[in-house]
Amino acid sequence: MPSVLGLMERREARARQELESWTEVLEQARAEVDAARERVERARVGREELVSVLAEESAVGALVSVPSGGEVAAAVGSNGSGPVRGGRPPVWRPGMGEEVLSGVYREVFAAVVAASGPVNGVELTRAVGREAEIENEVEKIRHRAYVLEKRGWLVRAEGGRFTPPPGAVARDACPGSAERLQPGAGTA
């Protein structure tokens, strides 16, 4: 007759094998989920870029339909000064104010301007009312801040923190202003 200890050891070994099998399945599922998230994000970024390009190329007053969620991108005139709904913000040009920004871009910009110092993606996510504990939400907001930086609205400081360009907000000018304070420029 088998010993009770031997029976328990075999039972533990079977349970361990079952755990290892399910752990492997879980890891494979996580890899598939991560790959699917990446595909969704690439598709979303591609769609936003397409909307932006189409909006920039459209005639004044024309509308460009966006397939997801029924968003509509208002066309940007030839001078690029109109707001782009659902698309990327325009490249900053003299005379542009934050009113040309729409949606989350305007919220991110306002949060950076309102902050007492440089802010990171987690702080920005909280400032615009999203859940900073969800990594994907933080990445969405950080992506918007990178786009604003690329288009002249924000400056990325050391450590990936964002600020308005130096001196621009204090002069009540647009952060992408060409009149940014320069060392020795004689501006206060």
C-alpha positions as CSV (number, residue, x, y, z in Angstrom):
1,M,0.0,0.0,0.0
2,P,1.4,3.4,-1.0
3,S,2.3,5.8,1.8
4,V,0.3,8.9,2.4
5,L,3.4,11.0,2.0
6,G,4.0,9.4,-1.4
7,L,0.5,10.1,-2.5
8,M,0.7,13.7,-1.5
9,E,4.0,14.1,-3.3
10,R,2.5,12.8,-6.5
11,R,-0.5,15.0,-6.1
12,E,1.8,18.0,-5.6
13,A,3.8,17.0,-8.8
14,R,0.6,16.8,-10.8
15,A,-0.6,20.2,-9.5
16,R,2.8,21.7,-10.3
17,Q,2.7,20.4,-13.9
18,E,-0.8,21.8,-14.3
19,L,0.3,25.1,-13.0
20,E,3.3,25.2,-15.4
21,S,1.0,24.3,-18.3
22,W,-1.5,27.1,-17.4
23,T,1.3,29.5,-16.9
24,E,2.7,28.8,-20.3
25,V,-0.8,29.3,-21.8
26,L,-1.1,32.6,-19.9
27,E,2.2,33.8,-21.1
28,Q,1.3,33.0,-24.7
29,A,-2.1,34.8,-24.3
30,R,-0.3,37.9,-22.8
31,A,2.1,37.9,-25.8
32,E,-0.9,37.8,-28.2
33,V,-2.6,40.6,-26.2
34,D,0.5,42.8,-26.4
35,A,0.9,42.2,-30.1
36,A,-2.8,43.1,-30.7
37,R,-2.4,46.3,-28.6
38,E,0.6,47.2,-30.7
39,R,-1.4,46.6,-33.9
40,V,-4.2,48.8,-32.6
41,E,-1.9,51.6,-31.6
42,R,-0.1,51.5,-35.0
43,A,-3.4,51.6,-36.8
44,R,-4.6,54.5,-34.6
45,V,-1.5,56.5,-35.2
46,G,-1.6,55.8,-38.9
47,R,-5.2,56.9,-39.0
48,E,-4.5,60.1,-37.1
49,E,-1.5,60.9,-39.4
50,L,-3.7,60.3,-42.5
51,V,-6.4,62.6,-41.1
52,S,-3.8,65.2,-40.5
53,V,-2.4,65.0,-44.0
54,L,-5.8,65.0,-45.5
55,A,-6.9,68.0,-43.4
56,E,-3.8,69.9,-44.5
57,E,-4.4,69.2,-48.1
58,S,-8.1,69.8,-48.1
59,A,-9.7,73.1,-49.3
60,V,-11.0,75.6,-46.7
61,G,-14.3,74.5,-45.3
62,A,-14.2,70.9,-46.6
63,L,-14.6,68.0,-44.2
64,V,-12.7,64.8,-44.0
65,S,-14.5,61.9,-42.5
66,V,-12.7,59.7,-39.9
67,P,-13.9,56.1,-39.9
68,S,-13.8,55.5,-36.2
69,G,-16.3,56.9,-33.8
70,G,-17.8,59.3,-36.3
71,E,-15.2,62.0,-35.7
72,V,-14.9,64.6,-38.3
73,A,-11.7,66.5,-39.1
74,A,-12.3,70.1,-40.1
75,A,-10.1,71.1,-42.9
76,V,-7.2,73.4,-42.3
77,G,-7.0,76.3,-44.6
78,S,-3.9,76.9,-46.8
79,N,-2.4,78.9,-44.0
80,G,-2.9,76.0,-41.6
81,S,-4.6,78.2,-38.9
82,G,-7.9,76.3,-38.4
83,P,-8.5,73.7,-35.7
84,V,-8.3,70.1,-36.7
85,R,-10.9,68.1,-34.9
86,G,-9.8,64.5,-34.2
87,G,-6.5,65.1,-36.0
88,R,-3.1,66.2,-35.0
89,P,-2.5,69.8,-34.1
90,P,-1.1,72.2,-36.7
91,V,2.6,73.2,-36.7
92,W,2.8,76.3,-34.7
93,R,3.1,79.5,-36.7
94,P,3.2,83.2,-35.6
95,G,-0.2,84.4,-34.6
96,M,-1.5,81.0,-33.6
97,G,-3.1,80.6,-30.2
98,E,-4.1,77.5,-28.3
99,E,-7.6,77.9,-29.7
100,V,-6.5,76.0,-32.8
101,L,-5.8,73.0,-30.6
102,S,-8.7,70.6,-30.1
103,G,-9.6,67.7,-27.8
104,V,-6.9,66.0,-25.8
105,Y,-4.2,68.1,-27.4
106,R,-5.7,71.3,-25.9
107,E,-6.1,69.5,-22.5
108,V,-2.5,68.3,-22.5
109,F,-1.2,71.8,-23.6
110,A,-3.3,73.5,-20.8
111,A,-2.0,71.0,-18.2
112,V,1.6,71.7,-19.1
113,V,1.0,75.5,-19.0
114,A,-0.8,75.3,-15.7
115,A,1.9,73.1,-14.1
116,S,4.4,74.8,-11.7
117,G,7.3,73.0,-13.4
118,P,8.1,70.3,-15.9
119,V,5.6,67.4,-15.9
120,N,5.9,63.8,-17.0
121,G,3.4,61.5,-18.7
122,V,1.9,60.2,-15.5
123,E,1.4,63.7,-14.1
124,L,-0.2,64.8,-17.4
125,T,-2.5,61.8,-17.5
126,R,-3.8,62.7,-14.0
127,A,-4.1,66.4,-14.9
128,V,-6.4,65.6,-17.9
129,G,-8.5,63.4,-15.8
130,R,-7.5,60.0,-17.0
131,E,-6.4,57.0,-14.9
132,A,-2.6,57.1,-14.6
133,E,-2.5,53.6,-13.2
134,I,-3.4,52.3,-16.7
135,E,-0.2,52.2,-18.7
136,N,-2.0,52.6,-22.0
137,E,-3.7,55.8,-20.8
138,V,-0.3,57.2,-19.8
139,E,1.1,56.3,-23.2
140,K,-1.8,58.0,-25.1
141,I,-1.2,61.2,-23.2
142,R,2.5,61.0,-23.6
143,H,2.1,60.5,-27.3
144,R,-0.1,63.6,-27.5
145,A,2.7,65.6,-25.7
146,Y,5.3,64.3,-28.1
147,V,3.2,65.4,-31.0
148,L,2.8,68.9,-29.4
149,E,6.6,69.0,-28.9
150,K,7.2,68.0,-32.5
151,R,4.9,70.7,-33.8
152,G,6.4,73.5,-31.7
153,W,3.9,73.8,-28.9
154,L,5.9,72.2,-26.1
155,V,9.5,71.6,-25.1
156,R,10.7,68.2,-23.8
157,A,13.0,68.7,-20.9
158,E,15.5,66.3,-19.4
159,G,14.0,63.0,-18.3
160,G,11.1,63.2,-20.8
161,R,9.3,66.0,-18.9
162,F,7.4,68.6,-20.8
163,T,7.3,72.4,-20.4
164,P,6.1,75.3,-22.4
165,P,9.0,77.0,-24.2
166,P,11.0,79.4,-22.0
167,G,9.4,82.8,-21.5
168,A,6.5,82.3,-24.0
169,V,3.7,81.9,-21.4
170,A,4.9,84.8,-19.3
171,R,4.6,87.1,-22.3
172,D,1.1,85.8,-22.9
173,A,2.4,84.5,-26.2
174,C,1.9,81.1,-27.8
175,P,4.5,78.6,-26.5
176,G,5.7,77.9,-30.0
177,S,6.5,81.5,-30.4
178,A,9.4,82.5,-32.6
179,E,10.0,85.2,-30.0
180,R,11.3,82.8,-27.4
181,L,13.7,84.2,-25.0
182,Q,17.3,83.7,-26.2
183,P,20.3,84.2,-24.0
184,G,21.5,87.8,-24.5
185,A,18.5,88.8,-26.5
186,G,17.8,91.7,-24.1
187,T,14.2,90.6,-23.3
188,A,13.0,90.3,-19.8
